[in-house]
Amino acid sequence: MKRYKLIALDVDGTLINSRYILTKKTKEALKRVMECGIYVTLCTGRFYNSALRIAKNISVNAPLITSDGALIRDIYSGEIYYEKGLEEEVLMKIIDEVSRYPEIKLQVFLRDKKIFYGRSYQMAQLKRFSAFARRLSPSGVINYLRDFVLIPVENIKDVETLKIYFSRIYKDKKVRDSLGPPLKAVISGDPARLSWLWAKFDCIFGKSVYITSAVKNTMDIIDGEVSKAKGLKVLSNILGIKREEIIAFGDNYNDVLMLEYAGLGVLMGNAPSELKRKGLPLTLSNNEEGVAHFIENHFKNTFFSHSQ
């Protein structure tokens, strides 16, 4: 059997189930492979602080890849191995376009916090949360609130203040060193409007940005040199690991390049049908503990031979 040395995991829709729970079985499977010398990390679209709790929960033994590959950072030392933000001209154009449509929401990820263009990120999240909160267990409610609501967010209500805020980051090295560059823009709202904006940004920016999606009715914009695949390449070089020695798990469009880059890219059973037609190896859904199922079966004659 080929010797794999790194497992990279998307979080939402992959590692955790739809109730925002990391199951005991999944956690134990990852613990076992780490005990046997395999690196485990998260490769997620979440910003760093939103991924931190889960990373610590499974005690990852490799730096995190966050913001869809724009930031690679160690959770124990805080050391930053890679950071690549949006160009100023790009972000300012995004702000100008989004500000024309009050129904469209904009978040910008920095190193340690989010900037929300609007009155209250927390209220917007709680409104969204109320639509499905009843389906969650008490643990799931707590996890969601910790990861998406009770996180560092700065609300900026008017467009000129927003542009001035980011202009300072680009022009003042001390501010940029403190906050980090704007890593990722997340736009959400009406699907027809998003589709129109997606096409417009694609036309305006071309390959200078990478536009993808991980959540319904949401568009993620990062620098054109950034992706989960690029993040995985950078991390594997740091660790001295070849791409064919990597297993990656994902469920959505922003995971495709990562899955195609890895030596073994595994698609979750809950992935969109369009992605399943790509012919990637499939596992069970996130609600069926697909990560644990695949790991236990793939390594059953080595790491899990005594537990089968």
KAWO-V81619 format. One line per field, one symbol per residue. phi: phi as a letter, one per 40 degrees, with the letter a starting at -180 (. if undefined). A space follows every 50 residues. Layout:
phi=???
//
This chain:
phi=.dccbabbbcccgbcbcccgbcccccccccccccccgccbabbbcccdcc ccccccccfdbadcbbffhcbbaccccgcccaaabccddccccccdcccc bdccbbbbcbcbabbbcicadccccccccccbdccccdcccccccccbbc bcbbcbcbccccccdccccccbcccccccgcccabbbbidcccccccdcc cccccfccbbbaabbdgbbbbbdccbaccccccccccccgbccccbbbba bbcccdccccccdbbbcccccdddccccgcdbbccccbfdccdcccccbc cbcbccbc
//
